[in-house]
Amino acid sequence: MRIRLEGNRAEITLGLIHLREVFTVTAMSRAFPNRAHPRNYRVYVRVIPRDNR
């Protein structure tokens, strides 16, 4: 699954922390600046569900 995170660097970091509680992160792109909102960035993350048995 591919997920796009948008926000400032602190929001993206917090989002990654929460994603890692539920998913295994297999790949992550670099932070790309948003054109419409110069202070915000976007990061693409590939994840797989964790086996929580």
All heavy atoms as a GROMACS GRO file, in nm:
protein
  445
    1MET      N    1   0.084  -0.115   0.000
    1MET     CA    2   0.000   0.000   0.000
    1MET      C    3   0.091   0.123   0.000
    1MET      O    4   0.195   0.126   0.064
    1MET     CB    5  -0.088  -0.002   0.126
    1MET     CG    6  -0.179   0.112   0.137
    1MET     SD    7  -0.293   0.113   0.282
    1MET     CE    8  -0.264  -0.036   0.366
    2ARG      N    9   0.050   0.225  -0.071
    2ARG     CA   10   0.126   0.349  -0.076
    2ARG      C   11   0.045   0.460  -0.012
    2ARG      O   12  -0.073   0.479  -0.044
    2ARG     CB   13   0.157   0.384  -0.221
    2ARG     CG   14   0.248   0.501  -0.237
    2ARG     CD   15   0.287   0.518  -0.382
    2ARG     NE   16   0.364   0.641  -0.396
    2ARG     CZ   17   0.387   0.701  -0.509
    2ARG    NH1   18   0.341   0.650  -0.621
    2ARG    NH2   19   0.456   0.811  -0.513
    3ILE      N   20   0.108   0.532   0.078
    3ILE     CA   21   0.041   0.640   0.153
    3ILE      C   22   0.119   0.768   0.133
    3ILE      O   23   0.242   0.769   0.139
    3ILE     CB   24   0.032   0.606   0.303
    3ILE    CG1   25  -0.049   0.478   0.324
    3ILE    CG2   26  -0.027   0.722   0.382
    3ILE    CD1   27  -0.047   0.427   0.465
    4ARG      N   28   0.048   0.878   0.112
    4ARG     CA   29   0.113   1.008   0.101
    4ARG      C   30   0.084   1.087   0.228
    4ARG      O   31  -0.031   1.106   0.266
    4ARG     CB   32   0.061   1.084  -0.020
    4ARG     CG   33   0.130   1.220  -0.036
    4ARG     CD   34   0.097   1.282  -0.167
    4ARG     NE   35  -0.027   1.356  -0.159
    4ARG     CZ   36  -0.078   1.425  -0.261
    4ARG    NH1   37  -0.017   1.426  -0.377
    4ARG    NH2   38  -0.189   1.490  -0.246
    5LEU      N   39   0.190   1.134   0.292
    5LEU     CA   40   0.177   1.220   0.410
    5LEU      C   41   0.207   1.363   0.368
    5LEU      O   42   0.305   1.387   0.298
    5LEU     CB   43   0.275   1.176   0.519
    5LEU     CG   44   0.260   1.035   0.573
    5LEU    CD1   45   0.373   1.004   0.669
    5LEU    CD2   46   0.127   1.021   0.644
    6GLU      N   47   0.125   1.456   0.413
    6GLU     CA   48   0.146   1.598   0.384
    6GLU      C   49   0.144   1.677   0.512
    6GLU      O   50   0.066   1.648   0.601
    6GLU     CB   51   0.037   1.651   0.291
    6GLU     CG   52   0.038   1.593   0.154
    6GLU     CD   53  -0.065   1.660   0.064
    6GLU    OE1   54  -0.086   1.783   0.077
    6GLU    OE2   55  -0.124   1.590  -0.018
    7GLY      N   56   0.229   1.778   0.521
    7GLY     CA   57   0.232   1.866   0.637
    7GLY      C   58   0.371   1.921   0.657
    7GLY      O   59   0.460   1.904   0.573
    8ASN      N   60   0.390   1.985   0.772
    8ASN     CA   61   0.525   2.033   0.802
    8ASN      C   62   0.608   1.914   0.850
    8ASN      O   63   0.557   1.804   0.868
    8ASN     CB   64   0.523   2.149   0.902
    8ASN     CG   65   0.463   2.111   1.036
    8ASN    OD1   66   0.485   2.000   1.085
    8ASN    ND2   67   0.388   2.202   1.095
    9ARG      N   68   0.736   1.935   0.869
    9ARG     CA   69   0.824   1.822   0.903
    9ARG      C   70   0.784   1.754   1.034
    9ARG      O   71   0.789   1.632   1.046
    9ARG     CB   72   0.968   1.867   0.907
    9ARG     CG   73   1.022   1.900   0.769
    9ARG     CD   74   1.171   1.927   0.773
    9ARG     NE   75   1.221   1.972   0.646
    9ARG     CZ   76   1.270   1.890   0.552
    9ARG    NH1   77   1.274   1.762   0.573
    9ARG    NH2   78   1.314   1.939   0.438
   10ALA      N   79   0.740   1.831   1.132
   10ALA     CA   80   0.700   1.773   1.260
   10ALA      C   81   0.574   1.686   1.244
   10ALA      O   82   0.565   1.578   1.302
   10ALA     CB   83   0.675   1.883   1.363
   11GLU      N   84   0.478   1.732   1.164
   11GLU     CA   85   0.356   1.655   1.141
   11GLU      C   86   0.385   1.525   1.068
   11GLU      O   87   0.328   1.420   1.100
   11GLU     CB   88   0.254   1.738   1.062
   11GLU     CG   89   0.199   1.856   1.140
   11GLU     CD   90   0.120   1.951   1.054
   11GLU    OE1   91   0.143   1.960   0.931
   11GLU    OE2   92   0.033   2.020   1.111
   12ILE      N   93   0.474   1.531   0.971
   12ILE     CA   94   0.510   1.411   0.896
   12ILE      C   95   0.580   1.311   0.987
   12ILE      O   96   0.552   1.191   0.983
   12ILE     CB   97   0.595   1.447   0.773
   12ILE    CG1   98   0.508   1.521   0.671
   12ILE    CG2   99   0.658   1.322   0.711
   12ILE    CD1  100   0.583   1.577   0.553
   13THR      N  101   0.670   1.359   1.070
   13THR     CA  102   0.741   1.270   1.163
   13THR      C  103   0.642   1.204   1.257
   13THR      O  104   0.650   1.082   1.281
   13THR     CB  105   0.846   1.350   1.242
   13THR    OG1  106   0.939   1.406   1.150
   13THR    CG2  107   0.919   1.261   1.341
   14LEU      N  108   0.549   1.278   1.312
   14LEU     CA  109   0.449   1.223   1.402
   14LEU      C  110   0.360   1.122   1.329
   14LEU      O  111   0.327   1.016   1.383
   14LEU     CB  112   0.363   1.335   1.461
   14LEU     CG  113   0.263   1.295   1.568
   14LEU    CD1  114   0.333   1.229   1.686
   14LEU    CD2  115   0.184   1.416   1.614
   15GLY      N  116   0.324   1.153   1.206
   15GLY     CA  117   0.245   1.059   1.126
   15GLY      C  118   0.319   0.928   1.103
   15GLY      O  119   0.260   0.820   1.110
   16LEU      N  120   0.448   0.936   1.076
   16LEU     CA  121   0.529   0.814   1.057
   16LEU      C  122   0.535   0.731   1.184
   16LEU      O  123   0.529   0.608   1.179
   16LEU     CB  124   0.669   0.851   1.012
   16LEU     CG  125   0.683   0.888   0.865
   16LEU    CD1  126   0.820   0.948   0.839
   16LEU    CD2  127   0.660   0.767   0.778
   17ILE      N  128   0.547   0.797   1.297
   17ILE     CA  129   0.550   0.724   1.425
   17ILE      C  130   0.420   0.646   1.444
   17ILE      O  131   0.421   0.529   1.481
   17ILE     CB  132   0.574   0.823   1.542
   17ILE    CG1  133   0.717   0.875   1.537
   17ILE    CG2  134   0.545   0.757   1.676
   17ILE    CD1  135   0.744   0.991   1.631
   18HIS      N  136   0.307   0.709   1.414
   18HIS     CA  137   0.179   0.642   1.429
   18HIS      C  138   0.160   0.531   1.326
   18HIS      O  139   0.104   0.426   1.357
   18HIS     CB  140   0.064   0.742   1.422
   18HIS     CG  141   0.056   0.832   1.541
   18HIS    ND1  142   0.028   0.786   1.668
   18HIS    CD2  143   0.074   0.965   1.554
   18HIS    CE1  144   0.028   0.888   1.753
   18HIS    NE2  145   0.057   0.997   1.686
   19LEU      N  146   0.205   0.554   1.204
   19LEU     CA  147   0.194   0.450   1.102
   19LEU      C  148   0.272   0.326   1.140
   19LEU      O  149   0.228   0.213   1.117
   19LEU     CB  150   0.246   0.502   0.967
   19LEU     CG  151   0.150   0.579   0.879
   19LEU    CD1  152   0.221   0.629   0.755
   19LEU    CD2  153   0.032   0.493   0.840
   20ARG      N  154   0.390   0.345   1.199
   20ARG     CA  155   0.475   0.232   1.235
   20ARG      C  156   0.417   0.150   1.350
   20ARG      O  157   0.462   0.039   1.373
   20ARG     CB  158   0.615   0.282   1.271
   20ARG     CG  159   0.692   0.325   1.148
   20ARG     CD  160   0.832   0.366   1.180
   20ARG     NE  161   0.906   0.388   1.056
   20ARG     CZ  162   0.991   0.487   1.038
   20ARG    NH1  163   1.017   0.571   1.136
   20ARG    NH2  164   1.053   0.500   0.922
   21GLU      N  165   0.318   0.203   1.420
   21GLU     CA  166   0.251   0.125   1.525
   21GLU      C  167   0.160   0.019   1.465
   21GLU      O  168   0.134  -0.083   1.527
   21GLU     CB  169   0.170   0.217   1.616
   21GLU     CG  170   0.255   0.311   1.699
   21GLU     CD  171   0.172   0.410   1.778
   21GLU    OE1  172   0.048   0.410   1.765
   21GLU    OE2  173   0.233   0.489   1.853
   22VAL      N  174   0.111   0.043   1.343
   22VAL     CA  175   0.015  -0.046   1.280
   22VAL      C  176   0.074  -0.120   1.159
   22VAL      O  177   0.039  -0.233   1.133
   22VAL     CB  178  -0.111   0.033   1.236
   22VAL    CG1  179  -0.213  -0.056   1.170
   22VAL    CG2  180  -0.172   0.106   1.354
   23PHE      N  181   0.163  -0.052   1.087
   23PHE     CA  182   0.218  -0.106   0.963
   23PHE      C  183   0.369  -0.123   0.974
   23PHE      O  184   0.435  -0.059   1.055
   23PHE     CB  185   0.191  -0.011   0.846
   23PHE     CG  186   0.045   0.009   0.818
   23PHE    CD1  187  -0.020   0.125   0.859
   23PHE    CD2  188  -0.028  -0.085   0.747
   23PHE    CE1  189  -0.153   0.145   0.832
   23PHE    CE2  190  -0.162  -0.066   0.720
   23PHE     CZ  191  -0.225   0.049   0.763
   24THR      N  192   0.422  -0.206   0.885
   24THR     CA  193   0.566  -0.216   0.865
   24THR      C  194   0.599  -0.128   0.746
   24THR      O  195   0.546  -0.148   0.636
   24THR     CB  196   0.609  -0.361   0.837
   24THR    OG1  197   0.575  -0.439   0.951
   24THR    CG2  198   0.757  -0.370   0.811
   25VAL      N  199   0.684  -0.028   0.766
   25VAL     CA  200   0.723   0.063   0.658
   25VAL      C  201   0.833  -0.004   0.578
   25VAL      O  202   0.938  -0.039   0.631
   25VAL     CB  203   0.770   0.198   0.715
   25VAL    CG1  204   0.821   0.289   0.603
   25VAL    CG2  205   0.658   0.266   0.792
   26THR      N  206   0.808  -0.024   0.447
   26THR     CA  207   0.906  -0.091   0.361
   26THR      C  208   0.987   0.006   0.277
   26THR      O  209   1.097  -0.028   0.235
   26THR     CB  210   0.836  -0.192   0.268
   26THR    OG1  211   0.741  -0.124   0.188
   26THR    CG2  212   0.767  -0.301   0.350
   27ALA      N  213   0.935   0.126   0.252
   27ALA     CA  214   1.008   0.226   0.174
   27ALA      C  215   0.952   0.364   0.205
   27ALA      O  216   0.835   0.377   0.241
   27ALA     CB  217   0.996   0.197   0.025
   28MET      N  218   1.037   0.464   0.190
   28MET     CA  219   0.995   0.602   0.215
   28MET      C  220   1.072   0.694   0.121
   28MET      O  221   1.193   0.679   0.105
   28MET     CB  222   1.023   0.640   0.360
   28MET     CG  223   0.968   0.775   0.398
   28MET     SD  224   0.988   0.809   0.574
   28MET     CE  225   1.158   0.854   0.578
   29SER      N  226   1.002   0.788   0.060
   29SER     CA  227   1.066   0.884  -0.029
   29SER      C  228   1.129   0.997   0.052
   29SER      O  229   1.108   1.008   0.172
   29SER     CB  230   0.964   0.942  -0.126
   29SER     OG  231   0.877   1.032  -0.059
   30ARG      N  232   1.202   1.080  -0.015
   30ARG     CA  233   1.253   1.201   0.049
   30ARG      C  234   1.136   1.300   0.063
   30ARG      O  235   1.030   1.280   0.004
   30ARG     CB  236   1.367   1.262  -0.031
   30ARG     CG  237   1.327   1.315  -0.166
   30ARG     CD  238   1.447   1.379  -0.237
   30ARG     NE  239   1.412   1.428  -0.368
   30ARG     CZ  240   1.363   1.549  -0.393
   30ARG    NH1  241   1.342   1.633  -0.295
   30ARG    NH2  242   1.334   1.585  -0.516
   31ALA      N  243   1.155   1.404   0.138
   31ALA     CA  244   1.051   1.506   0.157
   31ALA      C  245   1.052   1.601   0.038
   31ALA      O  246   1.154   1.664   0.009
   31ALA     CB  247   1.074   1.582   0.287
   32PHE      N  248   0.940   1.608  -0.032
   32PHE     CA  249   0.924   1.698  -0.145
   32PHE      C  250   0.849   1.823  -0.100
   32PHE      O  251   0.747   1.812  -0.031
   32PHE     CB  252   0.842   1.633  -0.257
   32PHE     CG  253   0.907   1.513  -0.318
   32PHE    CD1  254   0.872   1.386  -0.278
   32PHE    CD2  255   1.004   1.527  -0.416
   32PHE    CE1  256   0.930   1.274  -0.334
   32PHE    CE2  257   1.063   1.417  -0.474
   32PHE     CZ  258   1.027   1.290  -0.432
   33PRO      N  259   0.895   1.943  -0.135
   33PRO     CA  260   0.820   2.064  -0.097
   33PRO      C  261   0.690   2.074  -0.176
   33PRO      O  262   0.685   2.039  -0.294
   33PRO     CB  263   0.915   2.178  -0.133
   33PRO     CG  264   1.015   2.121  -0.227
   33PRO     CD  265   1.018   1.974  -0.206
   34ASN      N  266   0.583   2.117  -0.108
   34ASN     CA  267   0.456   2.141  -0.176
   34ASN      C  268   0.464   2.273  -0.251
   34ASN      O  269   0.512   2.372  -0.198
   34ASN     CB  270   0.341   2.146  -0.076
   34ASN     CG  271   0.291   2.009  -0.041
   34ASN    OD1  272   0.328   1.910  -0.102
   34ASN    ND2  273   0.206   2.002   0.059
   35ARG      N  274   0.414   2.273  -0.371
   35ARG     CA  275   0.418   2.397  -0.451
   35ARG      C  276   0.318   2.500  -0.400
   35ARG      O  277   0.347   2.618  -0.393
   35ARG     CB  278   0.389   2.364  -0.597
   35ARG     CG  279   0.499   2.283  -0.660
   35ARG     CD  280   0.469   2.253  -0.808
   35ARG     NE  281   0.560   2.151  -0.853
   35ARG     CZ  282   0.527   2.024  -0.871
   35ARG    NH1  283   0.404   1.985  -0.849
   35ARG    NH2  284   0.616   1.936  -0.913
   36ALA      N  285   0.200   2.453  -0.361
   36ALA     CA  286   0.095   2.545  -0.317
   36ALA      C  287   0.121   2.600  -0.177
   36ALA      O  288   0.082   2.713  -0.146
   36ALA     CB  289  -0.040   2.475  -0.321
   37HIS      N  290   0.185   2.521  -0.092
   37HIS     CA  291   0.212   2.561   0.046
   37HIS      C  292   0.362   2.541   0.072
   37HIS      O  293   0.405   2.433   0.110
   37HIS     CB  294   0.130   2.478   0.144
   37HIS     CG  295  -0.016   2.485   0.118
   37HIS    ND1  296  -0.093   2.594   0.152
   37HIS    CD2  297  -0.102   2.398   0.057
   37HIS    CE1  298  -0.217   2.573   0.115
   37HIS    NE2  299  -0.226   2.456   0.057
   38PRO      N  300   0.443   2.644   0.053
   38PRO     CA  301   0.589   2.629   0.058
   38PRO      C  302   0.644   2.579   0.191
   38PRO      O  303   0.751   2.522   0.195
   38PRO     CB  304   0.642   2.769   0.029
   38PRO     CG  305   0.526   2.853  -0.007
   38PRO     CD  306   0.401   2.778   0.022
   39ARG      N  307   0.573   2.595   0.300
   39ARG     CA  308   0.623   2.550   0.431
   39ARG      C  309   0.589   2.403   0.457
   39ARG      O  310   0.631   2.347   0.557
   39ARG     CB  311   0.566   2.635   0.542
   39ARG     CG  312   0.615   2.778   0.535
   39ARG     CD  313   0.565   2.859   0.650
   39ARG     NE  314   0.605   2.997   0.633
   39ARG     CZ  315   0.551   3.098   0.694
   39ARG    NH1  316   0.453   3.077   0.780
   39ARG    NH2  317   0.593   3.220   0.672
   40ASN      N  318   0.509   2.344   0.370
   40ASN     CA  319   0.468   2.205   0.387
   40ASN      C  320   0.543   2.115   0.290
   40ASN      O  321   0.593   2.160   0.188
   40ASN     CB  322   0.318   2.189   0.367
   40ASN     CG  323   0.239   2.248   0.481
   40ASN    OD1  324   0.291   2.268   0.589
   40ASN    ND2  325   0.113   2.276   0.457
   41TYR      N  326   0.546   1.989   0.325
   41TYR     CA  327   0.614   1.888   0.244
   41TYR      C  328   0.522   1.770   0.224
   41TYR      O  329   0.418   1.758   0.287
   41TYR     CB  330   0.742   1.840   0.316
   41TYR     CG  331   0.842   1.950   0.336
   41TYR    CD1  332   0.837   2.030   0.449
   41TYR    CD2  333   0.940   1.973   0.243
   41TYR    CE1  334   0.928   2.132   0.468
   41TYR    CE2  335   1.033   2.075   0.261
   41TYR     CZ  336   1.025   2.153   0.374
   41TYR     OH  337   1.115   2.254   0.392
   42ARG      N  338   0.563   1.679   0.134
   42ARG     CA  339   0.492   1.553   0.116
   42ARG      C  340   0.594   1.441   0.111
   42ARG      O  341   0.704   1.458   0.058
   42ARG     CB  342   0.402   1.555  -0.007
   42ARG     CG  343   0.475   1.570  -0.137
   42ARG     CD  344   0.375   1.593  -0.252
   42ARG     NE  345   0.443   1.592  -0.379
   42ARG     CZ  346   0.510   1.694  -0.430
   42ARG    NH1  347   0.517   1.807  -0.364
   42ARG    NH2  348   0.570   1.683  -0.546
   43VAL      N  349   0.557   1.329   0.168
   43VAL     CA  350   0.642   1.210   0.173
   43VAL      C  351   0.556   1.091   0.133
   43VAL      O  352   0.442   1.079   0.178
   43VAL     CB  353   0.700   1.188   0.315
   43VAL    CG1  354   0.774   1.057   0.325
   43VAL    CG2  355   0.791   1.302   0.354
   44TYR      N  356   0.610   1.007   0.048
   44TYR     CA  357   0.540   0.886   0.006
   44TYR      C  358   0.598   0.768   0.082
   44TYR      O  359   0.718   0.750   0.088
   44TYR     CB  360   0.555   0.866  -0.145
   44TYR     CG  361   0.493   0.979  -0.223
   44TYR    CD1  362   0.569   1.089  -0.262
   44TYR    CD2  363   0.358   0.980  -0.255
   44TYR    CE1  364   0.513   1.195  -0.332
   44TYR    CE2  365   0.300   1.085  -0.325
   44TYR     CZ  366   0.380   1.191  -0.363
   44TYR     OH  367   0.323   1.296  -0.431
   45VAL      N  368   0.509   0.687   0.139
   45VAL     CA  369   0.550   0.575   0.223
   45VAL      C  370   0.484   0.448   0.170
   45VAL      O  371   0.364   0.447   0.141
   45VAL     CB  372   0.507   0.600   0.370
   45VAL    CG1  373   0.553   0.487   0.459
   45VAL    CG2  374   0.558   0.732   0.420
   46ARG      N  375   0.562   0.343   0.158
   46ARG     CA  376   0.507   0.210   0.125
   46ARG      C  377   0.503   0.128   0.253
   46ARG      O  378   0.602   0.122   0.326
   46ARG     CB  379   0.592   0.140   0.021
   46ARG     CG  380   0.579   0.199  -0.116
   46ARG     CD  381   0.622   0.101  -0.223
   46ARG     NE  382   0.612   0.162  -0.352
   46ARG     CZ  383   0.505   0.154  -0.431
   46ARG    NH1  384   0.400   0.087  -0.390
   46ARG    NH2  385   0.501   0.214  -0.548
   47VAL      N  386   0.386   0.068   0.279
   47VAL     CA  387   0.368  -0.008   0.403
   47VAL      C  388   0.302  -0.141   0.373
   47VAL      O  389   0.237  -0.159   0.269
   47VAL     CB  390   0.282   0.072   0.504
   47VAL    CG1  391   0.347   0.201   0.544
   47VAL    CG2  392   0.143   0.095   0.452
   48ILE      N  393   0.319  -0.234   0.467
   48ILE     CA  394   0.245  -0.360   0.467
   48ILE      C  395   0.188  -0.378   0.606
   48ILE      O  396   0.249  -0.336   0.706
   48ILE     CB  397   0.332  -0.479   0.426
   48ILE    CG1  398   0.455  -0.492   0.514
   48ILE    CG2  399   0.373  -0.471   0.281
   48ILE    CD1  400   0.538  -0.615   0.489
   49PRO      N  401   0.069  -0.439   0.617
   49PRO     CA  402   0.010  -0.459   0.751
   49PRO      C  403   0.097  -0.552   0.835
   49PRO      O  404   0.159  -0.644   0.783
   49PRO     CB  405  -0.124  -0.525   0.722
   49PRO     CG  406  -0.151  -0.500   0.578
   49PRO     CD  407  -0.019  -0.483   0.511
   50ARG      N  408   0.100  -0.525   0.963
   50ARG     CA  409   0.172  -0.611   1.056
   50ARG      C  410   0.086  -0.730   1.089
   50ARG      O  411  -0.037  -0.721   1.094
   50ARG     CB  412   0.206  -0.538   1.186
   50ARG     CG  413   0.320  -0.443   1.172
   50ARG     CD  414   0.361  -0.399   1.308
   50ARG     NE  415   0.479  -0.313   1.293
   50ARG     CZ  416   0.533  -0.252   1.392
   50ARG    NH1  417   0.482  -0.262   1.514
   50ARG    NH2  418   0.639  -0.177   1.373
   51ASP      N  419   0.149  -0.841   1.118
   51ASP     CA  420   0.078  -0.960   1.163
   51ASP      C  421   0.074  -0.955   1.315
   51ASP      O  422   0.171  -0.988   1.382
   51ASP     CB  423   0.150  -1.085   1.114
   51ASP     CG  424   0.072  -1.211   1.144
   51ASP    OD1  425  -0.049  -1.200   1.175
   51ASP    OD2  426   0.132  -1.318   1.137
   52ASN      N  427  -0.038  -0.910   1.371
   52ASN     CA  428  -0.049  -0.888   1.516
   52ASN      C  429  -0.117  -1.005   1.586
   52ASN      O  430  -0.210  -0.988   1.662
   52ASN     CB  431  -0.127  -0.760   1.544
   52ASN     CG  432  -0.052  -0.638   1.502
   52ASN    OD1  433   0.070  -0.636   1.506
   52ASN    ND2  434  -0.123  -0.535   1.462
   53ARG      N  435  -0.071  -1.124   1.563
   53ARG     CA  436  -0.133  -1.240   1.628
   53ARG      C  437  -0.082  -1.260   1.766
   53ARG      O  438   0.016  -1.234   1.814
   53ARG     CB  439  -0.106  -1.366   1.547
   53ARG     CG  440  -0.179  -1.362   1.416
   53ARG     CD  441  -0.155  -1.489   1.342
   53ARG     NE  442  -0.209  -1.470   1.209
   53ARG     CZ  443  -0.195  -1.558   1.114
   53ARG    NH1  444  -0.129  -1.668   1.133
   53ARG    NH2  445  -0.246  -1.534   0.997
   0.00000   0.00000   0.00000
